[in-house]
Structure formats: structure tokens, C-alpha cells
Amino acid sequence: MNRKKSPNIVTIGSKSSVSLIVQGFARQKENITAICPTTDSGSSTGVIRKNFSLPAPGDVRAIISLFSDLKGKDALLKKLFEYRFQPEASKDLEGMALGNLMIAALSGMTGSFEKGIESASRLLKIRGKVLPVTLANTELCAELMDGRVMSGEMEVRRVGKAAIRRVFLLDEGCNTTPACKRAIQSADLICLGPGCFYTSIIPCLLVRGIADALTRTRGKIVYICNHTTTPGQTDGFTVLRHIEEIQRYLKKASLDYCLITDRMAPPEMVRAYQQERASFLTPAPEEITRIKGMGINAVLGDFIERGWKGKRSLHKVDTIRHDPMMVRKALMKIYEEGVKDRRVIIGSKGRRVNGKC
């Protein structure tokens, strides 16, 4: 495909979100901007935050590696960036990703977290752009249905607690960066998800300035719906409930499209994830009717990953992934339809409406 016709894409979320888009648009990585959450408080990232008073670098580090174009002998640096220490004599550095330490060091050398990320991006010769959603060192919190308030991402996503009523940032006044606003406002497509719902996607929407930028963008806002519920976060959720919650945190902005798998996954795949208390999501007809009634275009199809070889052993909970090329096909259709339709204007209340320019 001609690169000039490739859309400018902004992804909002963690590595799960970005990896899907990078795989689908591997030859156009320079047109992708990743806006990353910075509220993780676990393991390696938690140690960095505690010792250096920085926003969480973990998602940023993982996404820089995804964008890296280092090859041959130079690829060793990329592997080094993702290397995790497993010392036998001490647990101080157990599970520590060297890339997190490098970002902390570069932040100290350059004087800011933002410049440290820019330096790491140059060091790994990335194509594309990686932006932290905020430079504030804040915590993710959750109010539960039983009235308790949990602080820190590790507690927010803990399995077995009461259901989440709402999530919020400890520093509710923290702002996004001008770079994030510019990226959103100049994007052709803004992709939310897939990924951990309350700990990767929603935290980005909580940062002041993000929802407003999404209100003002002329790009199409697309939610790529998860294939399963996430234990500790969205237990019992339906497809519709996911979309209603996204809309809640978008405030005056609105989803334009959502990508939803309407085919059942293979039984062995469903059983494998049920063992981890993750339920496969398939929409009922009335859910699709209600989604369309919200003014959202529901794009239905078989977006389930091909060539599944069993559940993966990951740092966090594994889930059924999306097929990158099927997602690419759907996104390109959305983009091409948007190119043809130049009648979109900004409504008086900030919502997009159809009309003549």
C-alpha cells in the first residue's frame, strides 16, 4: 500500500493496544503514535516509581521496544532494554527490566521524564512516536461497590475484591501534554483498546485534556472491544457494558465505531481462559441494537487471532488476542470512508454531526 494513503493512527492504551496496530501496520509504523498509561504500580515499575519519583515507565518501555527498528547486531540493544534481572542473592532487583532503569537514568540526565523517553526512543531508533499520557506521578484509585476505596493499580486490578464502581486519579487535576493533544487532534483514527480496561485504557481518559482533545478531533474514534472479561476488573461485563463505560469516561466525546467479534471462539480456547475466570464476550442482538442507538457504528466480524497455540505465560493475565490483519482491514475501511466523507463538522456542543463545511 502507498504510504501516503496510510492513516495517521493514535493508540490509547498499553502494549496490548499498540502491538495489535503495529503488527497490522508494520510498514507504516512512522504513522503511529502511542499514548501510554503511566499509573502502573507493580513489580519493576513500582520500584522505579518509589526510588526515582517518576511516572510509571513500564508501558512506555515496552512500547518503545515494539517501535524499535534495530536489526542485526544492533538488535542486542533492544534485547538488553527488555532484559529482566533475576538475581539469586538479593530480591532488590528481582524482575527489574533494565529498560526501566535506563529511562530513569535518561530522565535524570536530561532533566525530565518526557526528554528521557525521547532520548530512549532515539537510542532504540524507533519508527513512530511514544508519548506518556501525563508527566504527573499520580496513582490510579478505585471506589468499589462495597464503598471501599483502593489505591494503586495493583489493588485496583486485584482479583477477588468487590466490583468497581468508578476509577479516578489521586491527583485528579493532572494534565496531559501538548504533544498528546496535538497527536489526537491531527489523527485520522484514534484507537482505544484492546487491553486491561480499568488499568490501561480508562486511566488515559482520566487525565485532564484527553477527553477534551477527543471531543475536538476530526479523526474517527474506534473502540476495539476485548474478547474476554478481565478478572478483577470487568467480571460479569457484557460487550454493551464495556462500551457504556467507555462512553462514561469520554464525557462529551463520543465513539464513532466499535470493533466487535460476533463469532464464537473455538471451545478449547474458551475453556482455557475460563480457567482464569475470563469469560468470552459475544454480543446479543439487542446489545447491537442499543449500541447503534447510541450513535455508534458497530463493526461486526471475526477478529479472533489465528493460529492460537494455547494460553501464554505472561507477567499479567493473558487473554484472547485479535488478528492484526483483520483489524487492519476494518480500520482501513473506516479510514477510507472518512476520506470520502468531508461533511463532518464540529457540533455546537462538541459532538460531531453531519453537515456541509
GUMAR-683392 format. One record per atom (N, C-alpha, C): x, y, z. Coordinates in pm, whole numbers, padded with zeros to 5 digits, always signed. Atoms other than C-alpha are relative to their C-alpha. Example, Ala and Ser with C-alpha at 12.3 -4.5 7.8 and 13.67 -1.06 7.14 Angstrom:
REM residues 2
+00089-00119+00000/+01230-00450+00780/+00090+00120+00000/-00082-00119-00006/+01367-00106+00714/-00077+00109+00073/
***
This chain:
REM residues 357
+00084-00120+00000/+00000+00000+00000/+00087+00125+00000/-00071-00127+00003/+00114+00353-00078/-00002+00064+00139/-00008-00053-00135/+00237+00503+00248/-00072+00134+00013/+00067-00128-00005/+00088+00839+00156/-00147-00016+00032/+00141+00025-00025/-00255+00679+00185/-00024-00071+00133/+00014+00064-00130/-00187+00522+00523/-00047+00102+00103/+00052-00097-00097/-00380+00685+00809/+00099+00031+00112/-00071-00033-00123/-00222+00868+01099/-00083-00056+00115/+00074+00071-00104/-00319+00648+01392/+00056+00034+00137/-00037-00015-00140/-00314+00726+01762/-00060-00116+00076/+00051+00105-00087/-00344+00434+02002/+00000+00052+00143/+00009-00038-00140/-00456+00491+02360/-00014-00128+00082/-00001+00123-00078/-00367+00209+02597/+00140-00055+00014/-00129+00063-00030/-00088-00030+02688/+00055-00076-00119/-00066+00077+00106/+00129-00269+02490/-00099-00082-00081/+00099+00081+00072/-00174-00485+02401/-00063+00078-00113/+00062-00086+00102/-00333-00195+02213/+00098+00028-00113/-00097-00045+00099/-00017-00081+02039/+00051-00117-00085/-00052+00116+00071/+00110-00427+01946/-00092-00041-00113/+00097+00037+00103/-00209-00502+01755/+00010+00092-00122/-00007-00097+00109/-00182-00183+01549/+00136-00007-00072/-00134+00009+00059/+00195-00214+01494/+00011-00123-00091/-00004+00120+00083/+00153-00569+01363/-00081+00019-00128/+00085-00021+00116/-00127-00463+01130/+00055+00103-00097/-00054-00108+00083/+00055-00154+01005/+00153+00005+00011/-00145+00012-00022/+00415-00277+01030/+00081+00087-00095/-00075-00079+00098/+00526-00093+00715/-00028+00149+00013/+00035-00141-00018/+00369+00232+00832/+00013+00042+00146/-00015-00032-00142/+00494+00248+01191/+00023+00148+00026/-00028-00142-00020/+00606+00607+01140/-00128+00082+00009/+00129-00069-00006/+00235+00700+01115/-00077-00032+00127/+00068+00041-00124/+00153+00556+01459/+00057+00076+00119/-00039-00063-00125/+00160+00749+01785/-00068-00075+00114/+00054+00072-00115/+00116+00559+02112/-00007+00092+00121/+00017-00073-00125/-00028+00742+02413/-00013-00104+00110/-00015+00110-00096/+00071+00529+02712/-00046+00038+00140/+00034-00024-00141/-00070+00498+03065/+00127+00005+00085/-00118-00017-00085/+00170+00593+03345/-00034-00020+00148/+00043+00018-00139/-00005+00467+03660/+00028-00139+00055/-00032+00133-00050/+00124+00110+03691/+00081+00013+00130/-00070-00008-00129/+00247+00043+04044/+00064-00132+00040/-00048+00132-00035/+00360-00318+04026/+00145-00027-00033/-00132+00059+00026/+00690-00503+04028/+00108+00101-00036/-00112-00082+00045/+00973-00339+03831/-00036+00148-00007/+00044-00139+00013/+00779-00023+03754/-00022+00064+00136/+00024-00052-00135/+00674+00016+04117/+00129+00037+00071/-00130-00029-00062/+01038+00005+04229/+00056+00131-00055/-00047-00124+00062/+01130+00280+03982/-00075+00120+00056/+00082-00111-00049/+00842+00500+04096/+00037+00035+00144/-00032-00023-00141/+00932+00456+04461/+00136+00065+00018/-00138-00046-00018/+01302+00526+04418/+00035+00127-00076/-00037-00115+00084/+01301+00795+04149/-00112+00104-00013/+00114-00094+00006/+00960+00967+04193/-00036+00036-00144/+00036-00019+00140/+00878+00920+03825/-00135-00064-00029/+00117+00074+00047/+00558+00826+03643/+00044-00141-00039/-00032+00138+00033/+00538+00455+03562/+00062-00012-00140/-00066+00011+00131/+00786+00374+03280/-00027-00132-00073/+00009+00135+00056/+00683+00012+03217/-00066-00009-00136/+00068+00005+00129/+00430+00058+02936/+00077+00077-00106/-00081-00080+00092/+00645+00327+02778/+00117-00083-00052/-00116+00082+00037/+00948+00094+02780/-00040-00110-00098/+00043+00111+00084/+00757-00199+02630/-00039+00047-00140/+00046-00051+00129/+00611+00017+02353/+00117+00056-00082/-00121-00042+00071/+00947+00175+02266/+00065-00121-00067/-00057+00122+00058/+01073-00180+02211/-00079-00046-00123/+00084+00038+00114/+00777-00252+01982/+00032+00083-00124/-00025-00092+00110/+00861+00051+01769/+00144-00005-00051/-00142-00001+00035/+01235-00017+01759/+00027-00071-00132/-00037+00058+00128/+01383-00086+01418/+00143-00053+00000/-00136+00053-00008/+01720-00212+01544/+00004-00141-00056/-00012+00131+00062/+01836-00512+01342/+00144-00049+00007/-00134+00058+00001/+02131-00747+01318/+00067+00010+00135/-00075-00011-00125/+02400-00685+01577/-00059+00107+00092/+00058-00109-00079/+02224-00365+01689/-00122-00045+00079/+00119+00050-00070/+01921-00572+01796/+00031-00042+00143/-00039+00036-00137/+02119-00669+02106/-00043+00109+00099/+00041-00110-00088/+02041-00325+02249/-00147-00010+00033/+00143+00017-00023/+01669-00390+02208/-00025-00112+00101/+00014+00111-00095/+01703-00724+02389/+00046+00042+00139/-00051-00049-00127/+01906-00553+02660/-00102+00089+00068/+00100-00092-00050/+01633-00291+02701/-00113-00077+00070/+00108+00081-00057/+01381-00568+02777/+00048-00105+00100/-00056+00101-00092/+01614-00780+02991/-00049+00024+00143/+00043-00008-00140/+01483-00857+03342/+00099-00075+00089/-00094+00060-00094/+01719-00925+03630/-00070-00107+00085/+00048+00104-00090/+01673-01245+03830/+00115-00040+00094/-00115+00027-00087/+01946-01220+04097/-00031-00109+00102/+00018+00109-00095/+01997-01520+04324/+00018+00044+00145/-00035-00038-00137/+02139-01341+04625/-00091+00108+00060/+00079-00113-00050/+01903-01044+04651/-00128+00014-00082/+00127-00021+00070/+01542-00967+04567/-00023+00147-00035/+00016-00143+00025/+01600-00592+04535/-00025+00030-00148/+00015-00024+00144/+01625-00618+04156/-00076-00113-00070/+00070+00113+00061/+01413-00929+04101/-00110+00049-00095/+00098-00039+00100/+01212-00886+03781/+00019+00140-00057/-00023-00136+00048/+01361-00542+03717/+00036+00001-00148/-00031-00015+00142/+01352-00452+03347/+00108+00107-00014/-00110-00094+00014/+01681-00286+03252/-00045+00128-00070/+00051-00117+00071/+01491-00054+03017/-00064+00102+00093/+00058-00092-00097/+01305+00092+03315/+00108+00081+00070/-00113-00069-00062/+01636+00176+03481/+00063+00099-00098/-00058-00088+00100/+01763+00324+03155/-00085+00126-00019/+00088-00117+00012/+01458+00551+03124/+00015+00090+00121/-00022-00079-00122/+01507+00660+03486/+00132+00077-00009/-00131-00065+00013/+01874+00734+03414/-00005+00113-00103/+00011-00101+00104/+01796+00922+03093/-00085+00119+00045/+00083-00109-00054/+01527+01122+03274/+00083+00088+00091/-00089-00077-00087/+01787+01224+03531/+00102+00081-00080/-00101-00067+00083/+02043+01310+03265/-00057+00118-00078/+00059-00105+00084/+01804+01518+03053/-00083+00100+00079/+00075-00093-00084/+01612+01673+03339/-00150-00019+00003/+00145+00024-00004/+01264+01534+03267/-00033-00139-00053/+00050+00130+00044/+01067+01213+03214/-00028+00004-00151/+00033-00014+00141/+00948+01341+02875/+00125-00004-00087/-00124-00001+00078/+01301+01411+02749/+00073-00133+00012/-00060+00132-00016/+01420+01080+02891/-00059-00100-00097/+00068+00088+00096/+01162+00900+02678/+00044+00031-00142/-00047-00040+00133/+01266+01099+02372/+00141-00054-00025/-00137+00050+00014/+01629+01001+02434/+00002-00151-00019/+00008+00146+00014/+01540+00633+02477/-00052-00037-00139/+00056+00025+00134/+01337+00649+02154/+00106+00016-00108/-00109-00018+00097/+01637+00785+01964/+00102-00111+00012/-00099+00104-00025/+01867+00530+02124/-00041-00131-00067/+00048+00125+00059/+01650+00242+02003/-00050+00018-00144/+00031-00028+00141/+01590+00407+01664/-00143-00042-00035/+00138+00041+00023/+01214+00380+01677/-00059+00073-00121/+00088-00065+00097/+00971+00450+01394/-00135+00010+00067/+00120-00024-00077/+00655+00602+01533/+00034+00090+00117/-00021-00091-00113/+00613+00809+01846/-00064-00058+00125/+00049+00049-00129/+00572+00712+02212/-00014+00117+00095/+00027-00114-00088/+00409+00965+02445/-00063-00046+00131/+00069+00027-00126/+00331+00935+02816/-00125+00086+00008/+00124-00075-00002/-00028+01042+02877/+00007+00120+00093/-00023-00112-00092/+00087+01265+03165/+00139-00012+00057/-00131-00002-00064/+00411+01367+03329/-00014+00001+00152/+00025-00001-00144/+00248+01366+03673/+00019-00140+00058/-00022+00127-00068/+00348+01092+03916/-00118-00027+00092/+00124+00017-00075/-00004+01002+04024/-00038-00147+00011/+00044+00137-00023/-00185+00689+04142/-00141-00021-00053/+00134+00040+00038/-00487+00509+04000/-00074-00050+00124/+00081+00040-00114/-00766+00464+04256/-00135-00052-00050/+00132+00053+00035/-01098+00279+04254/-00092+00004+00121/+00107+00013-00100/-01418+00316+04452/-00076-00127-00034/+00065+00128+00023/-01573-00028+04491/-00148+00007+00035/+00144+00006-00025/-01938-00126+04506/-00032-00013+00149/+00024+00012-00144/-01899-00202+04877/+00043+00125+00077/-00035-00127-00063/-01782+00155+04943/+00147+00019+00028/-00144-00013-00026/-01412+00082+04990/+00068+00072-00115/-00082-00066+00101/-01150+00284+04806/+00137-00066-00004/-00128+00065+00018/-00843+00110+04665/+00095+00097-00068/-00101-00090+00057/-00522+00298+04584/+00115-00080-00059/-00109+00070+00068/-00259+00183+04335/-00054-00104-00096/+00052+00090+00102/-00304-00020+04020/-00003-00146+00045/-00003+00139-00048/-00205-00346+04189/-00127-00034+00077/+00121+00023-00079/-00502-00309+04427/-00125+00015-00086/+00116-00022+00087/-00740-00179+04160/-00030-00125-00082/+00022+00117+00083/-00689-00492+03950/+00005-00132+00076/-00010+00123-00081/-00670-00738+04239/-00125-00086-00017/+00110+00094+00019/-00884-01046+04174/-00063-00033+00136/+00069+00043-00121/-01149-01129+04435/-00062+00113+00081/+00058-00112-00074/-01235-00780+04559/-00141+00027-00054/+00132-00039+00048/-01578-00618+04518/+00012+00066-00137/+00001-00060+00134/-01678-00485+04176/+00033+00149+00008/-00039-00141+00008/-01553-00144+04067/-00120+00088-00035/+00104-00098+00030/-01798+00145+04086/+00053+00108-00095/-00063-00100+00085/-01562+00402+03936/+00150+00000+00028/-00143-00020-00022/-01191+00473+03892/+00031+00148-00015/-00039-00140+00007/-01015+00804+03938/+00148+00010+00032/-00140-00023-00030/-00668+00952+03972/+00013+00071+00133/-00023-00064-00130/-00531+01050+04312/+00018+00150-00019/-00016-00140+00037/-00423+01377+04153/-00094+00027-00117/+00102-00013+00104/-00745+01450+03964/+00024+00120-00091/-00027-00118+00081/-00603+01777+03831/+00119-00016-00094/-00119+00016+00085/-00308+01624+03646/-00037+00013-00148/+00027-00033+00139/-00285+01736+03285/+00077-00090-00096/-00075+00067+00106/-00185+01567+02963/+00101+00099-00057/-00105-00084+00059/+00094+01707+02747/-00049+00063-00130/+00033-00058+00130/+00070+01939+02446/+00021-00100-00115/-00029+00098+00105/+00222+01657+02238/-00116-00098-00016/+00114+00092+00007/-00068+01423+02326/-00119+00068-00067/+00111-00074+00060/-00324+01688+02235/+00019+00016-00150/-00028-00019+00143/-00155+01759+01902/-00019-00131-00076/+00011+00130+00067/-00138+01389+01818/-00146-00038-00022/+00142+00035+00010/-00509+01334+01888/-00070+00088-00103/+00070-00093+00087/-00621+01643+01702/+00040-00014-00147/-00045+00016+00139/-00419+01556+01389/-00017-00143-00050/+00013+00141+00037/-00507+01184+01383/-00117-00023-00095/+00111+00047+00083/-00721+01013+01122/-00083-00103+00076/+00066+00102-00082/-00800+00726+01359/+00057+00004+00140/-00044+00012-00139/-00786+00711+01738/-00055-00132+00052/+00040+00135-00040/-00793+00351+01864/+00013-00017+00151/+00001+00031-00142/-00891+00271+02222/-00006-00152+00016/+00001+00143-00022/-00804-00081+02336/+00057-00075-00120/+00043+00079-00115/-00790-00369+02344/+00102+00007+00114/-00093+00001-00113/-00627-00428+02682/-00074+00009+00132/+00058-00006-00134/-00684-00407+03056/-00087+00125+00012/+00100-00105+00013/-00997-00196+03081/+00022+00115+00099/-00008-00104-00103/-00969-00010+03412/+00142+00038+00038/-00137-00032-00040/-00590-00012+03439/+00090+00042-00117/-00080-00044+00116/-00472+00069+03084/-00073+00102-00086/+00075-00088+00091/-00746+00233+02876/-00061+00118+00075/+00071-00106-00074/-00959+00426+03126/+00097+00098+00068/-00091-00097-00063/-00659+00576+03317/+00046+00112-00095/-00039-00104+00096/-00560+00761+02998/-00112+00102-00018/+00113-00090+00018/-00910+00905+02963/-00023+00088+00122/+00016-00077-00123/-00897+01027+03324/+00089+00123+00005/-00096-00112-00003/-00606+01262+03254/-00064+00122-00065/+00063-00123+00048/-00727+01619+03210/+00058+00040-00136/-00040-00042+00133/-00719+01727+02846/-00018-00107-00106/+00015+00108+00098/-00753+01385+02681/-00142-00006-00054/+00139+00006+00046/-01134+01368+02669/-00035+00124-00081/+00027-00123+00074/-01145+01731+02554/+00062-00005-00139/-00065+00013+00130/-00895+01661+02275/-00077-00095-00090/+00080+00095+00078/-01109+01365+02166/-00130+00064-00047/+00119-00073+00043/-01408+01597+02152/+00029+00084-00123/-00035-00094+00106/-01222+01832+01918/+00058-00064-00126/-00063+00062+00116/-01057+01581+01685/-00098-00025-00112/+00079+00038+00117/-01183+01525+01332/+00023-00146-00036/-00026+00141+00024/-01041+01173+01343/-00112-00087+00053/+00102+00095-00045/-01264+00870+01392/+00050-00071+00126/-00035+00065-00126/-01264+00729+01747/-00054-00142-00003/+00036+00142+00014/-01266+00349+01742/+00035-00075+00127/-00027+00088-00114/-01301+00117+02040/+00010-00143-00050/-00021+00140+00038/-01157-00230+01976/-00031-00084+00124/+00051+00066-00120/-01356-00438+02221/+00079-00127+00033/-00067+00121-00046/-01182-00704+02428/-00080-00124-00037/+00068+00126+00028/-01262-01066+02351/-00047-00070+00127/+00039+00063-00126/-01290-01161+02717/-00013+00107+00109/-00001-00084-00120/-01368-01007+03052/+00139-00010+00063/-00130+00000-00069/-01066-00922+03271/-00024-00026+00148/+00020+00030-00143/-01061-01089+03615/+00048+00114+00089/-00034-00109-00092/-01063-00829+03891/-00040+00137-00051/+00035-00129+00058/-01179-00555+03654/-00139+00001-00062/+00127-00005+00073/-01470-00639+03426/-00078-00130+00013/+00075+00124-00023/-01610-00960+03575/-00150+00026-00021/+00143-00013+00021/-01967-01005+03453/-00040+00102-00105/+00031-00100+00102/-01942-00733+03188/-00046-00066-00129/+00037+00037+00136/-02112-00765+02851/+00074+00093-00096/-00057-00092+00100/-01995-00605+02526/-00059+00139+00019/+00068-00128-00017/-02255-00331+02579/+00052+00074+00123/-00048-00066-00123/-02134-00263+02934/+00138+00060-00021/-00131-00056+00033/-01777-00214+02807/-00015+00134-00072/+00017-00120+00081/-01897+00042+02556/-00065+00112+00080/+00063-00102-00085/-02122+00222+02804/+00101+00062+00096/-00102-00053-00092/-01829+00255+03045/+00100+00089-00072/-00089-00085+00079/-01600+00390+02773/-00066+00136-00023/+00073-00125+00024/-01867+00647+02687/-00006+00086+00126/+00008-00073-00127/-01896+00743+03053/+00126+00082+00024/-00127-00069-00026/-01528+00836+03076/+00042+00091-00116/-00028-00090+00112/-01521+01001+02733/-00068+00136+00020/+00074-00124-00030/-01761+01264+02875/-00071+00050-00125/+00071-00058+00114/-01867+01491+02586/+00045-00058-00134/-00045+00064+00124/-01667+01299+02327/-00087-00124-00024/+00083+00115+00033/-01824+01002+02154/+00075-00097-00090/-00053+00101+00091/-01714+00676+01998/-00070+00013-00135/+00058+00005+00134/-01765+00666+01624/-00025-00145-00043/+00008+00141+00039/-01705+00293+01577/+00043-00089+00116/-00057+00102-00088/-01652-00021+01780/+00014-00128-00081/-00026+00128+00066/-01498-00343+01650/-00036-00112+00096/+00054+00104-00088/-01681-00645+01792/+00002-00134-00072/+00004+00136+00054/-01629-01015+01731/-00137-00060+00028/+00133+00059-00016/-01966-01177+01670/+00001-00150-00029/-00013+00145+00019/-01833-01532+01620/+00048-00063+00130/-00046+00068-00120/-01781-01783+01898/+00141-00052-00022/-00136+00054+00006/-01421-01873+01970/-00005-00152+00010/-00005+00146-00013/-01316-02240+01945/-00018-00044+00146/+00029+00043-00137/-01435-02436+02253/+00125-00017+00087/-00121+00021-00080/-01080-02527+02361/+00062+00133+00043/-00050-00132-00033/-00985-02159+02355/-00083+00060+00114/+00090-00054-00104/-01288-02056+02562/+00027-00068+00134/-00024+00074-00126/-01222-02330+02820/+00132+00041+00064/-00132-00035-00053/-00857-02233+02855/-00004+00130+00079/+00007-00129-00069/-00943-01876+02956/-00103+00000+00113/+00095+00013-00111/-01240-01977+03169/+00069-00048+00127/-00077+00047-00115/-00987-02150+03395/+00062+00117+00076/-00055-00121-00062/-00850-01799+03464/-00111+00099+00036/+00118-00082-00033/-01205-01665+03529/-00023+00110-00102/+00023-00095+00108/-01205-01480+03196/-00107-00057-00093/+00111+00048+00081/-01535-01515+03007/+00003+00059-00140/+00001-00047+00139/-01560-01491+02629/-00121+00090-00022/+00105-00098+00026/-01765-01193+02508/-00056-00018-00140/+00066+00001+00130/-02016-01234+02230/-00129+00078+00015/+00113-00090-00020/-02287-00972+02176/-00135-00062-00034/+00137+00039+00033/-02659-01044+02190/-00056+00101-00100/+00057-00092+00100/-02869-00890+01908/-00050+00131+00061/+00052-00123-00062/-03032-00645+02150/+00112+00094+00042/-00114-00086-00033/-02688-00521+02255/+00043+00082-00121/-00038-00070+00123/-02600-00434+01896/-00101+00109-00032/+00105-00099+00023/-02935-00255+01861/+00020+00122+00090/-00019-00111-00094/-02863-00046+02172/+00128+00078-00032/-00125-00069+00039/-02506+00031+02058/-00027+00093-00118/+00033-00083+00115/-02637+00158+01726/-00089+00116+00041/+00086-00106-00050/-02899+00357+01916/+00076+00110+00070/-00086-00101-00062/-02613+00538+02091/+00073+00083-00105/-00066-00074+00108/-02500+00665+01750/+00137-00055-00035/-00130+00063+00023/-02205+00424+01735/-00014-00106-00109/+00000+00101+00105/-02128+00217+01426/+00065-00128+00052/-00053+00129-00045/-02088-00147+01530/+00054-00077-00119/-00064+00076+00108/-01840-00324+01302/+00016-00143+00049/+00000+00139-00044/-01904-00695+01341/+00085-00086-00092/-00082+00088+00082/-01667-00966+01225/+00072-00101+00087/-00080+00100-00071/-01431-01246+01319/+00141+00059+00020/-00128-00064-00027/-01139-01059+01479/+00090-00085+00091/-00077+00087-00090/-01009-01357+01683/+00132-00040-00065/-00133+00035+00050/-00638-01435+01648/+00000-00136-00068/-00018+00126+00071/-00543-01706+01402/+00123-00073+00056/-00117+00079-00039/-00301-01989+01480/+00024-00007+00149/-00014+00006-00146/-00369-01998+01854/+00065-00133+00042/-00072+00120-00043/-00131-02243+02025/-00010-00023+00150/+00017+00019-00144/-00255-02226+02381/+00025+00128+00076/-00016-00116-00084/-00255-01981+02667/+00146+00029+00026/-00138-00041-00022/+00063-01781+02717/+00024+00031+00147/-00040-00035-00137/+00250-01738+03043/+00057+00142-00004/-00037-00140+00006/+00266-01362+03087/+00015+00060+00138/-00016-00073-00125/+00354-01108+03354/-00136+00033+00061/+00136-00026-00045/-00017-01020+03373/-00092-00103-00063/+00097+00098+00049/-00336-01207+03282/+00000-00003-00153/+00008+00016+00144/-00338-01345+02928/-00146+00008-00043/+00135-00006+00052/-00642-01303+02706/+00000-00042-00147/+00010+00034+00141/-00769-01396+02362/+00032+00124-00082/-00045-00116+00075/-00595-01167+02118/-00076+00018-00131/+00063-00032+00128/-00712-01003+01797/+00093-00035-00116/-00078+00023+00120/-00599-01086+01445/+00037+00135-00060/-00043-00133+00046/-00389-00786+01331/-00047+00036-00140/+00035-00032+00138/-00472-00814+00963/-00151+00022-00017/+00145-00024+00005/-00848-00840+01020/-00033+00137+00059/+00021-00132-00060/-00832-00534+01245/+00046+00108-00098/-00049-00096+00101/-00623-00352+00983/-00103+00021-00111/+00099-00008+00109/-00881-00433+00715/-00119+00085+00042/+00114-00077-00049/-01162-00292+00930/+00035+00147+00017/-00042-00139-00022/-00966+00022+01022/+00020+00073-00132/-00021-00064+00130/-00869+00090+00662/-00134+00034-00066/+00132-00028+00057/-01234+00068+00558/-00060+00124+00068/+00049-00118-00074/-01327+00318+00832/+00071+00125-00049/-00080-00114+00045/-01045+00547+00723/-00041+00045-00140/+00034-00033+00139/-01133+00530+00354/-00139+00061-00011/+00135-00060-00002/-01499+00603+00428/+00008+00143+00050/-00017-00135-00054/-01386+00905+00631/+00060+00094-00100/-00064-00082+00103/-01170+01032+00346/-00105+00045-00103/+00103-00032+00099/-01469+01020+00111/-00101+00101+00056/+00103-00084-00060/-01699+01196+00357/+00065+00122+00063/-00058-00124-00052/-01581+01554+00406/-00106+00091+00060/+00110-00082-00050/-01910+01669+00553/-00007+00004+00152/+00000+00005-00146/-01812+01620+00920/+00043+00135+00055/-00035-00124-00065/-01814+01938+01127/-00011-00016+00150/+00009+00006-00145/-01783+02012+01496/-00132+00062+00043/+00128-00048-00048/-02122+02047+01661/+00016+00104+00110/-00006-00108-00098/-02204+02334+01894/+00026-00049+00140/-00022+00055-00133/-02190+02103+02194/+00122-00092+00003/-00124+00077-00001/-01863+01942+02092/-00011-00136-00060/+00017+00131+00062/-02013+01631+01932/+00002+00017-00151/-00005-00010+00145/-01955+01558+01564/-00137-00025-00059/+00129+00017+00069/-02261+01599+01340/+00026+00011-00149/-00015-00006+00146/-02310+01561+00967/-00058+00129-00055/+00046-00124+00060/-02347+01870+00754/+00102+00048-00101/-00091-00054+00100/-02177+02082+00494/+00102+00091+00065/-00104-00087-00052/-01847+02251+00564/-00023+00143-00048/
***
